[in-house]
Amino acid sequence: MGERSAAIERTAPDREAAAQRSVAHERPSGGEPTLQAWVDGSARVVAQRQHIAAMRGPVVQRATIKVKGMQRKMLAFKGGRAESFQTFLLHKGYTVDVGEVETTVETGETGAATLIAFLQEFNTFEREQAQIAREVDPHDAIVPAARKEIERLHAGSDIRLLDNEGKNNCGIYLVTPEAGRPLIIKVLSKGLGEAQATLERVPGLRDRYGHLPGQDKIAIGAPLGVQALNASGFPYALMTFAAHGVMTLDRALRGQTLSVEDLAAAAQGLGARIAAFHVSPMERGDVEEGDDPSFLVHLDLNTSNIMLAEDGVAGLVDVDGVKIGTLEMVRWDLSSLLGSLGMALELRYPKGEHGELAAKVFQAMKAGFARGYRDRMARVKGGEAILEKLADRLD
């Protein structure tokens, strides 16, 4: 009996060492590992469970897919598929980094682990979106869902719809809390990938060019975040900006009772500010005279995207297109802004009630805007040459 006891005692350390070598086992609080914990933690049992899990579904893992050579073309989507691909990435939380010789795809903890699986997932996403679109109008699904989500996120705040439609959007809202600065929230139904890029690019431009000296200051609304959401199967996003101002220029024009002279004077001040915005990279010395691109441009400049503040400073919102651009893009900004100005005045002065007053006010405001724009641009080195190329937009 004593020899047997001694044998058991001699083998006990070996059993303990074997238990320690197992892949995993749990120690109940206050006690030694149980026999069941040893069995569950054995390498053989763990391997069996992993095999069963693999048959039931994909193994949860963090995937980094490296794509090289000709396979990179499999990710080079164009047109509508390129936009759909960006929406897919934002909706899934994936990232694609295109390098000079290699493209890196990050699919997170639950995404596809191979390029083929990744592309199959994208194709499935496209088919699902197409099927949903055949049954429901995306706009009808997104608009009420977005409004409800904004009201939930900003309960107690004053929420006003500034604009129903626009480039890739299903509404732009002004959110004014009881305390704190107001926000602009843009509801995006498309271009979700570009929205994420805006979040990374625009703050630097704002910090560099959004604090102009003197009376020409124009604030650039800062993008604060992008939240990816889903409405009845349709991906959309809420893009939030800091808002400088209390009312859009469009709404101010529709409700004002100012004289033509006062409106022309206001337009002159706006013209000076827009010119200062356009030439700010030149005045900061970031570009050389004659360089193109060398202008700060908005690319969706209209009366709904200009906020008026009580301190007299105008602010730009919906700034996801802001970048350093070419003179041709400046021309686009001017055409877009002046075109929207004419439309706002036509709504304020309908022909049936006011005859041709809308056209008269527009011509006065356009002349005032052009005067302010030219005066401010002339202060920049090379400004006269630039104005010659913009004459057809300002005359």
C-alpha positions as CSV (number, residue, x, y, z in Angstrom):
1,M,0.0,0.0,0.0
2,G,2.9,2.3,0.9
3,E,4.6,1.6,-2.4
4,R,1.4,2.3,-4.4
5,S,0.9,5.6,-2.5
6,A,4.5,6.5,-3.3
7,A,3.9,5.8,-7.0
8,I,0.9,8.0,-7.1
9,E,2.8,10.7,-5.4
10,R,5.7,10.4,-7.8
11,T,3.3,10.7,-10.9
12,A,1.3,13.6,-9.5
13,P,3.8,16.2,-10.6
14,D,3.8,14.7,-14.1
15,R,0.0,15.0,-14.2
16,E,0.2,18.6,-13.1
17,A,2.8,19.4,-15.8
18,A,0.6,17.9,-18.4
19,A,-2.3,20.0,-17.3
20,Q,-0.2,23.1,-17.5
21,R,0.8,22.2,-21.1
22,S,-2.8,22.1,-22.3
23,V,-3.9,24.8,-24.6
24,A,-6.3,26.4,-22.0
25,H,-8.1,25.5,-18.9
26,E,-10.1,27.4,-16.3
27,R,-9.5,27.4,-12.6
28,P,-12.7,27.8,-10.6
29,S,-12.3,30.6,-8.1
30,G,-10.8,29.3,-4.9
31,G,-10.1,25.8,-6.2
32,E,-7.9,23.6,-8.3
33,P,-8.5,22.9,-12.0
34,T,-11.3,20.4,-12.5
35,L,-11.0,17.3,-14.5
36,Q,-13.6,18.7,-17.0
37,A,-11.5,21.8,-17.4
38,W,-8.4,19.7,-18.2
39,V,-10.4,17.8,-20.8
40,D,-12.0,20.9,-22.4
41,G,-8.6,22.6,-22.5
42,S,-6.7,19.8,-24.2
43,A,-5.2,20.4,-27.6
44,R,-7.2,17.6,-29.2
45,V,-10.5,18.9,-27.9
46,V,-9.7,22.5,-28.9
47,A,-8.8,21.4,-32.4
48,Q,-12.0,19.4,-32.8
49,R,-14.1,22.4,-31.7
50,Q,-12.3,24.7,-34.1
51,H,-12.9,22.2,-36.9
52,I,-16.6,22.1,-36.1
53,A,-16.8,25.9,-35.9
54,A,-15.1,26.2,-39.3
55,M,-17.8,23.9,-40.8
56,R,-20.6,25.9,-39.3
57,G,-19.3,29.3,-40.4
58,P,-16.3,31.6,-41.0
59,V,-13.7,31.7,-38.3
60,V,-13.6,35.1,-36.6
61,Q,-10.3,36.7,-37.3
62,R,-8.6,39.9,-38.2
63,A,-7.8,39.9,-41.9
64,T,-5.2,41.9,-43.8
65,I,-5.2,41.0,-47.5
66,K,-2.2,42.0,-49.6
67,V,-3.0,42.5,-53.3
68,K,-0.2,42.8,-55.8
69,G,0.4,42.6,-59.6
70,M,-2.5,42.0,-62.0
71,Q,-4.8,41.2,-59.1
72,R,-4.9,44.9,-58.2
73,K,-7.1,45.5,-61.3
74,M,-9.8,43.4,-59.6
75,L,-10.2,46.3,-57.2
76,A,-10.1,49.1,-59.8
77,F,-13.8,49.8,-60.1
78,K,-15.1,52.7,-62.2
79,G,-18.3,54.7,-62.5
80,G,-21.3,53.5,-60.5
81,R,-19.4,50.5,-59.2
82,A,-16.7,52.7,-57.8
83,E,-19.3,54.6,-55.8
84,S,-21.0,51.4,-54.7
85,F,-17.6,50.0,-53.6
86,Q,-16.9,53.1,-51.4
87,T,-20.4,52.7,-49.9
88,F,-19.7,49.0,-49.2
89,L,-16.4,49.8,-47.5
90,L,-18.0,52.4,-45.2
91,H,-21.0,50.3,-44.5
92,K,-18.8,47.3,-43.5
93,G,-16.1,49.3,-41.8
94,Y,-13.4,48.0,-44.1
95,T,-10.5,50.0,-45.5
96,V,-8.5,49.8,-48.7
97,D,-5.1,51.5,-49.0
98,V,-3.8,51.7,-52.5
99,G,0.0,51.9,-52.5
100,E,2.4,52.2,-55.4
101,V,3.1,48.5,-55.7
102,E,0.6,46.9,-53.3
103,T,-3.0,47.3,-52.2
104,T,-3.9,46.5,-48.6
105,V,-7.4,45.5,-47.6
106,E,-8.3,45.5,-43.9
107,T,-11.6,43.6,-43.2
108,G,-11.6,43.8,-39.4
109,E,-12.4,41.0,-37.0
110,T,-15.3,39.3,-38.9
111,G,-14.6,40.1,-42.5
112,A,-13.4,38.0,-45.4
113,A,-9.8,36.6,-45.1
114,T,-9.1,36.3,-48.9
115,L,-9.4,38.5,-51.9
116,I,-11.9,36.2,-53.6
117,A,-14.1,36.0,-50.4
118,F,-13.8,39.8,-50.1
119,L,-15.0,40.3,-53.7
120,Q,-17.8,37.8,-53.3
121,E,-18.9,39.8,-50.2
122,F,-19.0,43.0,-52.3
123,N,-20.9,41.3,-55.1
124,T,-23.5,40.0,-52.6
125,F,-23.8,43.6,-51.2
126,E,-24.4,45.0,-54.7
127,R,-27.1,42.4,-55.5
128,E,-28.8,43.0,-52.2
129,Q,-28.8,46.8,-52.8
130,A,-30.2,46.3,-56.3
131,Q,-33.0,44.1,-55.1
132,I,-33.9,46.5,-52.4
133,A,-33.9,49.4,-54.8
134,R,-36.3,47.6,-57.1
135,E,-38.8,47.3,-54.2
136,V,-38.4,50.6,-52.3
137,D,-37.3,54.1,-53.3
138,P,-34.1,54.8,-51.2
139,H,-35.1,58.4,-50.6
140,D,-38.5,57.3,-49.1
141,A,-36.7,55.0,-46.7
142,I,-33.7,57.2,-45.7
143,V,-35.4,60.6,-45.2
144,P,-37.7,59.6,-42.3
145,A,-35.1,57.2,-40.8
146,A,-32.5,60.0,-40.8
147,R,-34.8,62.6,-39.3
148,K,-35.8,60.1,-36.5
149,E,-32.1,59.3,-35.8
150,I,-31.1,63.0,-35.7
151,E,-34.0,63.7,-33.2
152,R,-32.8,60.8,-31.1
153,L,-29.2,61.9,-31.1
154,H,-30.0,65.6,-30.4
155,A,-33.1,65.3,-28.2
156,G,-34.1,68.7,-26.8
157,S,-32.4,70.7,-29.6
158,D,-34.1,72.8,-32.2
159,I,-33.9,70.9,-35.5
160,R,-34.6,72.7,-38.8
161,L,-34.5,71.4,-42.3
162,L,-32.3,73.7,-44.4
163,D,-32.5,71.9,-47.7
164,N,-34.4,68.9,-49.0
165,E,-32.2,67.8,-51.8
166,G,-28.7,68.3,-53.1
167,K,-25.6,66.5,-54.4
168,N,-25.9,62.9,-52.9
169,N,-27.9,64.1,-49.9
170,C,-31.3,63.4,-48.4
171,G,-31.5,66.6,-46.4
172,I,-29.4,69.1,-44.6
173,Y,-30.4,70.0,-41.0
174,L,-29.4,72.9,-38.6
175,V,-29.3,71.6,-35.1
176,T,-29.3,74.2,-32.4
177,P,-28.8,72.9,-28.8
178,E,-30.0,74.8,-25.7
179,A,-26.3,75.3,-24.9
180,G,-23.3,75.1,-27.2
181,R,-22.6,75.9,-30.8
182,P,-25.0,74.8,-33.6
183,L,-24.4,71.9,-35.9
184,I,-25.1,71.2,-39.5
185,I,-26.0,67.5,-40.3
186,K,-26.0,66.3,-43.9
187,V,-27.8,63.1,-44.7
188,L,-25.8,61.2,-47.3
189,S,-27.3,58.5,-49.5
190,K,-24.3,58.3,-51.8
191,G,-20.7,59.1,-51.7
192,L,-20.1,57.6,-48.2
193,G,-16.5,56.8,-48.9
194,E,-15.8,60.4,-50.1
195,A,-17.4,61.6,-46.8
196,Q,-14.8,59.7,-44.8
197,A,-12.0,61.2,-47.0
198,T,-13.5,64.6,-46.2
199,L,-13.2,64.0,-42.5
200,E,-9.5,63.4,-43.0
201,R,-8.8,66.3,-45.5
202,V,-10.9,69.3,-44.7
203,P,-9.9,70.1,-41.1
204,G,-6.4,70.8,-42.2
205,L,-7.7,73.2,-44.9
206,R,-9.9,74.9,-42.4
207,D,-7.1,75.4,-39.9
208,R,-4.9,76.8,-42.6
209,Y,-7.3,79.0,-44.5
210,G,-10.4,79.5,-42.4
211,H,-9.1,82.3,-40.2
212,L,-8.6,85.1,-42.7
213,P,-7.6,88.6,-41.4
214,G,-9.7,91.8,-41.5
215,Q,-13.2,92.2,-42.9
216,D,-12.9,89.5,-45.5
217,K,-13.2,86.6,-43.0
218,I,-15.3,83.6,-44.1
219,A,-15.6,80.6,-41.8
220,I,-15.3,77.0,-43.0
221,G,-17.6,74.6,-41.3
222,A,-15.4,71.8,-39.8
223,P,-16.5,68.2,-40.4
224,L,-16.7,66.5,-37.0
225,G,-17.7,63.0,-37.8
226,V,-19.4,60.5,-40.1
227,Q,-21.9,57.9,-38.8
228,A,-22.7,55.0,-41.0
229,L,-26.4,53.8,-40.6
230,N,-29.0,51.7,-42.4
231,A,-32.6,52.3,-43.3
232,S,-34.6,49.3,-44.5
233,G,-31.4,47.9,-46.1
234,F,-30.2,51.1,-47.6
235,P,-26.9,52.3,-46.3
236,Y,-26.7,56.1,-45.5
237,A,-24.6,58.3,-43.3
238,L,-25.0,61.4,-41.1
239,M,-22.1,63.8,-41.6
240,T,-21.9,66.4,-38.9
241,F,-20.2,69.8,-39.2
242,A,-19.7,72.7,-36.8
243,A,-22.0,75.5,-38.1
244,H,-21.0,79.2,-38.0
245,G,-24.2,81.1,-38.4
246,V,-27.9,81.0,-37.6
247,M,-29.5,81.1,-41.1
248,T,-28.7,80.2,-44.7
249,L,-28.3,82.9,-47.2
250,D,-31.1,81.2,-49.2
251,R,-33.5,81.5,-46.3
252,A,-32.5,85.0,-45.5
253,L,-33.1,86.1,-49.1
254,R,-36.5,84.5,-49.2
255,G,-37.7,86.3,-46.1
256,Q,-36.0,89.7,-46.3
257,T,-37.7,93.1,-47.0
258,L,-34.5,95.1,-47.7
259,S,-34.1,97.7,-50.4
260,V,-32.3,96.9,-53.6
261,E,-29.4,99.2,-52.5
262,D,-29.0,97.3,-49.2
263,L,-29.0,93.9,-51.0
264,A,-26.4,95.1,-53.5
265,A,-24.2,96.3,-50.6
266,A,-24.6,93.0,-48.9
267,A,-23.7,91.2,-52.1
268,Q,-20.5,93.3,-52.4
269,G,-19.4,92.2,-49.0
270,L,-20.1,88.6,-49.9
271,G,-18.1,89.0,-53.1
272,A,-15.1,90.2,-51.2
273,R,-15.3,87.2,-48.8
274,I,-15.6,84.7,-51.6
275,A,-12.6,86.2,-53.4
276,A,-10.6,86.0,-50.2
277,F,-11.6,82.4,-49.8
278,H,-10.5,81.6,-53.4
279,V,-7.1,83.3,-53.1
280,S,-6.2,82.3,-49.6
281,P,-3.5,79.7,-50.7
282,M,-1.9,82.4,-52.7
283,E,-1.9,84.9,-49.8
284,R,-0.5,82.3,-47.4
285,G,2.4,81.8,-49.8
286,D,1.5,78.1,-50.4
287,V,1.5,78.4,-54.2
288,E,3.5,80.4,-56.7
289,E,2.0,83.0,-59.0
290,G,0.8,81.3,-62.1
291,D,0.4,77.9,-60.5
292,D,-2.7,75.9,-61.3
293,P,-4.2,74.5,-59.1
294,S,-3.6,77.4,-56.7
295,F,-7.1,78.3,-55.4
296,L,-9.3,77.1,-52.5
297,V,-12.6,76.0,-54.0
298,H,-15.9,74.7,-52.6
299,L,-17.4,72.9,-55.7
300,D,-20.9,73.1,-54.4
301,L,-21.1,76.8,-53.6
302,N,-24.7,78.1,-53.5
303,T,-27.0,80.2,-51.3
304,S,-28.0,77.1,-49.2
305,N,-24.4,76.4,-48.3
306,I,-23.6,79.9,-47.0
307,M,-24.5,80.6,-43.4
308,L,-25.1,84.1,-42.0
309,A,-24.0,84.8,-38.4
310,E,-25.1,87.5,-36.0
311,D,-21.5,88.9,-35.9
312,G,-21.6,89.5,-39.6
313,V,-19.3,86.7,-40.6
314,A,-20.4,84.4,-43.4
315,G,-19.7,80.7,-43.0
316,L,-19.5,77.9,-45.5
317,V,-21.1,74.5,-44.9
318,D,-21.5,71.3,-46.9
319,V,-17.7,71.5,-47.4
320,D,-17.0,67.9,-48.4
321,G,-15.7,69.1,-51.8
322,V,-13.4,71.8,-50.4
323,K,-9.9,71.5,-51.8
324,I,-7.0,73.3,-53.6
325,G,-8.3,73.5,-57.2
326,T,-7.9,75.1,-60.6
327,L,-9.1,78.4,-62.1
328,E,-11.8,76.4,-63.9
329,M,-13.1,75.2,-60.6
330,V,-13.3,78.9,-59.4
331,R,-15.4,79.6,-62.5
332,W,-17.6,76.7,-61.5
333,D,-18.0,78.1,-57.9
334,L,-19.0,81.5,-59.3
335,S,-21.5,80.1,-61.8
336,S,-23.1,77.9,-59.1
337,L,-23.4,80.7,-56.5
338,L,-24.8,83.3,-58.9
339,G,-27.2,80.8,-60.4
340,S,-28.6,79.9,-57.0
341,L,-28.8,83.6,-56.1
342,G,-31.1,84.1,-59.1
343,M,-33.3,81.2,-58.2
344,A,-33.6,82.4,-54.6
345,L,-34.7,85.8,-55.7
346,E,-37.3,84.3,-58.2
347,L,-38.8,82.5,-55.2
348,R,-38.8,85.7,-53.2
349,Y,-40.3,87.9,-56.0
350,P,-42.7,85.8,-58.1
351,K,-43.5,87.3,-61.4
352,G,-47.2,87.2,-60.8
353,E,-46.9,89.5,-57.8
354,H,-43.7,91.5,-58.5
355,G,-43.3,91.5,-62.3
356,E,-39.7,91.7,-63.3
357,L,-38.5,92.7,-59.8
358,A,-36.5,89.5,-59.3
359,A,-34.4,90.2,-62.4
360,K,-33.8,93.8,-61.4
361,V,-32.7,92.8,-57.9
362,F,-30.5,90.0,-59.3
363,Q,-28.7,92.3,-61.6
364,A,-28.1,94.8,-58.8
365,M,-26.8,92.0,-56.5
366,K,-24.7,90.5,-59.2
367,A,-23.1,93.8,-59.9
368,G,-22.4,94.4,-56.2
369,F,-21.0,90.9,-55.8
370,A,-18.7,91.4,-58.9
371,R,-17.5,94.8,-57.5
372,G,-16.6,93.2,-54.1
373,Y,-14.9,90.2,-55.8
374,R,-12.9,92.3,-58.2
375,D,-11.8,94.8,-55.5
376,R,-10.6,92.0,-53.3
377,M,-8.9,90.0,-56.1
378,A,-7.1,93.0,-57.3
379,R,-5.2,93.1,-54.0
380,V,-3.5,89.8,-54.8
381,K,-0.3,89.7,-56.9
382,G,-1.4,88.6,-60.4
383,G,-5.1,89.3,-59.5
384,E,-5.7,91.4,-62.6
385,A,-4.8,88.6,-64.9
386,I,-7.0,86.2,-63.0
387,L,-9.9,88.6,-63.2
388,E,-9.6,88.8,-67.0
389,K,-10.1,85.1,-67.2
390,L,-13.2,85.3,-64.9
391,A,-14.7,88.3,-66.7
392,D,-17.5,86.2,-68.4
393,R,-18.6,85.0,-65.0
394,L,-18.7,88.4,-63.3
395,D,-20.0,90.6,-66.1
